[in-house]
Amino acid sequence: MSDSRGEPFDDVLQRFTESSAAAKDLVGALHGRLNTAYSAIGHVAYKDGPEEQE
């Protein structure tokens, strides 16, 4: 037994494994979308600010 709920350890381990795999898939998707967003707007960070007028 794994905890006070009496849930078998194998069930807990299986659920953890499935959750970890789902989290890995979601992180991969997020990484891809962030790369796409950076490619689209990343150049903005490198532009000079407005020049001061004298």
C-alpha positions as CSV (number, residue, x, y, z in Angstrom):
1,M,0.0,0.0,0.0
2,S,1.3,3.5,-0.9
3,D,-0.8,5.8,1.4
4,S,-3.6,6.0,3.9
5,R,-6.2,5.7,1.1
6,G,-5.1,2.2,0.5
7,E,-4.4,2.7,-3.1
8,P,-2.1,0.0,-4.5
9,F,1.4,1.3,-5.3
10,D,1.3,-0.1,-8.8
11,D,-1.8,2.0,-9.6
12,V,-0.1,5.1,-8.2
13,L,3.0,4.4,-10.2
14,Q,1.0,3.8,-13.4
15,R,-0.9,7.1,-13.0
16,F,2.3,9.0,-12.3
17,T,3.9,7.5,-15.4
18,E,0.9,8.4,-17.6
19,S,0.9,12.0,-16.1
20,S,4.6,12.4,-16.7
21,A,4.2,11.3,-20.3
22,A,1.3,13.8,-20.8
23,A,3.4,16.6,-19.2
24,K,6.3,15.8,-21.5
25,D,4.0,16.0,-24.6
26,L,2.5,19.4,-23.4
27,V,6.0,20.8,-22.7
28,G,7.1,19.8,-26.2
29,A,4.0,21.5,-27.7
30,L,4.6,24.7,-25.6
31,H,8.2,24.7,-26.7
32,G,7.2,24.6,-30.4
33,R,4.7,27.4,-30.0
34,L,7.1,29.6,-28.1
35,N,9.7,29.0,-30.9
36,T,7.1,30.1,-33.5
37,A,6.2,33.2,-31.5
38,Y,9.8,34.1,-31.0
39,S,10.4,33.7,-34.7
40,A,7.5,36.0,-35.4
41,I,8.4,38.8,-33.0
42,G,11.9,38.2,-31.7
43,H,13.4,40.7,-34.1
44,V,11.5,43.5,-32.2
45,A,13.8,43.0,-29.2
46,Y,16.8,43.8,-31.3
47,K,15.6,47.0,-32.9
48,D,17.0,50.3,-31.6
49,G,14.7,52.5,-29.7
50,P,13.5,55.8,-31.1
51,E,16.3,58.2,-31.6
52,E,16.2,61.4,-29.6
53,Q,15.6,64.6,-31.5
54,E,17.7,67.6,-30.7
